[in-house]
């Protein structure tokens, strides 16, 4: 059974940092990535590893967020620096198996002014 569990969210002041973790289990995952959904907005892709192993970042987080992965642990991380109030959202991890995405329940990140 595939499970995806995010952790590391919380309340942080603008300019601060947080590190999110995504632990996936139950299969071998070809791709892992982070998405977010702010109140009243659609879910958007934040960062992910491509199938070729390269990284992709949304323009809004380039230079501030870094995605990394520990393949041995099937764990992905999202280091978020210089956080802004507009980064406030529920952050979701997606792990891909045979072309299908499995999602966690999300972790809330709140950035205060």
Rosetta blueprint (number, residue, H / E / L):
1 X L
2 X L
3 X E
4 X E
5 X E
6 X E
7 X E
8 X L
9 X L
10 X E
11 X E
12 X E
13 X E
14 X L
15 X L
16 X L
17 X L
18 X E
19 X E
20 X E
21 X E
22 X E
23 X E
24 X E
25 X E
26 X L
27 X L
28 X L
29 X L
30 X L
31 X E
32 X E
33 X E
34 X E
35 X E
36 X E
37 X E
38 X L
39 X L
40 X L
41 X L
42 X L
43 X L
44 X E
45 X E
46 X E
47 X E
48 X E
49 X E
50 X L
51 X L
52 X L
53 X L
54 X L
55 X E
56 X E
57 X E
58 X L
59 X L
60 X L
61 X L
62 X L
63 X L
64 X L
65 X E
66 X E
67 X E
68 X E
69 X E
70 X E
71 X H
72 X H
73 X H
74 X L
75 X E
76 X E
77 X E
78 X E
79 X E
80 X E
81 X L
82 X L
83 X L
84 X L
85 X H
86 X H
87 X H
88 X L
89 X E
90 X E
91 X E
92 X E
93 X E
94 X E
95 X E
96 X E
97 X E
98 X L
99 X L
100 X E
101 X E
102 X E
103 X E
104 X L
105 X L
106 X L
107 X E
108 X E
109 X E
110 X E
111 X E
112 X E
113 X L
